[in-house]
Amino acid sequence: MEYNIYCDESCHLEHDGIKVMVLGSIWCDKEKKVETFNRIREIKTEFGLSRNFEIKWNKVSPAKKDLYLRLIDYFFDDDDIHFRALIVPDKSVLNHKHFNQTHDDFYYKMYFDLLKVIFVPSHSYNIYIDIKDTRGQRKIDKLAEVLRNSHYDFDKKIINRIQQIKSHEVELLPLADLLIGAIGYNCRKLTTNSAKLAIVKRIQERSKYTLSTSTLFREDKLNLFFWKAR
C-alpha cells in the first residue's frame, strides 16, 4: 500500500519563550486522500462555512467550538486516518553545543524520531512537511537521505518522496495542526480558552489517554511519544 504522511509542528523555534515543542504527523492511504479531503470540506459547509475555511488551532474560539469538536470526532471515527506526535517537554534544558549541533539539526533529528516508527517495509510513503523557511528543502533532502539509509531503502521503494507544501493546499495538515495544538495546550497547562479546553477533553475522552505521557508503542490511532533529554 502507498500512504501520504502530512507533518506540522508547534513551538519549534529555539527562543520563542515556550518550553514545549510538538511535532506531529497525520497519514492515510493515498487512495483515500480525496475522500478524506472532501469529507472535511463537507463538515465545514455543514457549519455554514466555505469549503476553503482554514482550520487552525490559533483560530479556535467558543463561536466555532462545535465545528472543531466535530472534526475531532471525524478523526476518531475514520479508521483510515492515523496520527503520531513527538513532544519535547522542555526545550530550555537542551544543550546543543554538547552534542555538536544547532537547534535546526535537533529539529530534524526529532523529525527522524517522529517518522521512523511509522514505516512498514512492505508499504511505500510520500511525506509532505508544512513549509518552515526558505532553507527547508535542503534539510528535508538530508532527512530523506537519513530515513532511507536507516531503513536500507536505497532504491527508494519505501520512502518515495519528502517535500514541502503549504498547509492550505491539503485538508489533513490543518487537522494535524488542530491535534498538535491541543496536545501542546494540554502540556503547557493552559486554561484561558474554554473552546480549546473542550477540544482537549474530547481528545482525551475519545483516545482514552491523558495526553500527558507516551502512549503504547504500537498505538495505531493517536500515538504519542514524550522525548526525554539525556
N, C-alpha and C positions, 0 to 999 in steps of 0.2 A: 504494500500500500504506500501511497505518497501523501505526506502531510505538509500543511503550511503552519509554520510557527510564527507568531507575531509577538514582538518583545518591546517593552517600555520600562521606564524607571521613574523613581520619585526620590527627590532629595539626594541626588548622586554627586552634587558638587562638593568639593573639599571644604570650602569655607562659607557655607550657606547658613551657618548658625544653627543647623538642625542635626542632632546626633544620629537619628535613624536613617538608613539608606535601604531602599527596597527596589529590587529588580524583579520583573515578572514576565512570564511568557504564557501565552494562550494559544492553543492549537486545535486543529480539526483536520479531518480527512479532506484532501484537496477537492475531491468530488462533491463534498458537502458545503464548500465555501459559498457558492452563490445562494443556495438555500438558506444558509445561516445569515448572510448579509441581508437578504430580503426579509427574513423574519424580524430582524432587529429594526429595519426600516418600517415594517408594518406596525410594530409596537409603538414606535414614535408617532405614527399617524393616528393610532387609536387614542392617543392623548392630545390630539389636535395640533400636533407639531409637524413641521416639514420633515420629509424623509431625510433631508440634509442637516437636520438639527444636530449640533455637536454634543455628544455625550462626553462629559468631563467631570472628574471629581471636584475640581475647583469651582464648578458651577452648580453643585448640589445645593439646593435650598428647600425650605419647607413647601414652597409652591410646587416644586417638581418631585417631591418625595415619592409619590405613588408611581411615577414613571420609573424612577431608579430602582425601587423595590421590585417592580415588575421585571426589569431587566435582570436583576439578581435571580429572581425565580426562574426566568428563562434559562439562565446559565445552568442552574442546578437541574432543571427538568430535561435539558437536551443532553443525551448521553454521548453525543458526538463532540462536545466541547470539553477541553481539559485545561487546567491552569496550574502553574507552579510558580512560587515566589521564593527568592533568596533574600533574607533580611540580615543586614549588618546592624546590630542594635546600637552601637556607639562608635561613630567614625572618629571621635576625638582621641581614642586610645590607639589608633593606627600609627605605626612607626615605619613609614615608607623608607626612610633613609637606612634603617637597619636591614631591610630586605632589598636594598639597592633598586628601588622602583619609584616611579612617580604615582600620583593618585590616578592618573589615566591608566597606567599599567595595571594598577589594582582593580580598577573598574572593569577592565576586560578580562582579568583573571576571574572576577566574580561572575561575569557573563559565561565564562567557560564552565564554572561550577554549577551555574543555573541550568545550562543546556545539556551537559554531558549525560545526565541520568535519564533524559527523555528518550534518547535514541535507542531504537531496536535495530540490530544489524540487518534484519530481513526487510526493513522498510526504508524509504527514502524521504528526505526532508528539504523543504525550502524555508529559509529563515529570513524574516523581514524585521528590521530594527528601526524604530522611530528615529528620525534624524536628530542627532545630538549637536553636531557642529560641522563646519565645512571640511575638517580634517578627518572626520569619522570613517570615511570609506577605506582609507589606507589601513587603519587599525582593524576595521572589520575584515579586510582581506587577510590580515595576520591572524585574527580569531578563527577564520575559516581554515587556515593552514594548520593551526594548533588542534582544532577539533578533528580535522581529518586525520592528522598524524596519530592522535590518541586512539582513534578507532580503526587504524590501519586502512583508512578509506582513501587509498592513493589513486584509485580510478574514479573517485567522486560518485560512487553508486549510492552511498548513504546520505551525504550532505550535497545536494545538488547545487545550492547557491545560498549565499548570505548577502543581503543588500539592504540599503537604507530606503525607507519610504516615508511619506508624510501621513500622519495619523488620520487625517480626514479622508484619505483615499480608501481605507478599509474599515469596516464596521467592527471588527473584532479588536482592533487596537484600542479604541475608546472603552470597550468593555474591560480590557485588561487594565486600562488606566483607572477605572472605577474600582476594581478589585484591589489593585495596588494601593490606591488612595485610602481605602477602608482599612487595609492591614496597617499601613503607616500611621493612620489616625489612631487606631487602637494601641499600637506600640508606643505612641507618644502620650497616651492617656489624656487626649484632648476631649473636651465635653461641651464646647461652646455652640455647636450646631446640632440641633435636635434631629434634623433630617439625616445627617451623617451618622449620628448615633443609632438611628433606626436601621440604617443600611448595615452597619457593623453587627448589630444584633441579629438581623435577618441572616447574614452570612454565618454567624455563629450557630444559629438555630438549624440552618439547612445543612451545614457541614458537620455539626456535632464536635467542632473544635473551638478552642478559646481564642485562636489567632495570636496567642502569646508564646507558643512553643512549637517546636518542629512536629510535623505530623509523622505518621508511619512512613517509612521509606518508600513503600510500594503504593501509597495512596495515589489513586488514579484521577480523582476529580479535582480536589483542591489540595495541592501538595505544597507544604511549607517547609523551608529549611532555614533555621536560625544559625548563621555562621558565627563561629567563636574565634577571636584572635588568640594566637599562641602567646 
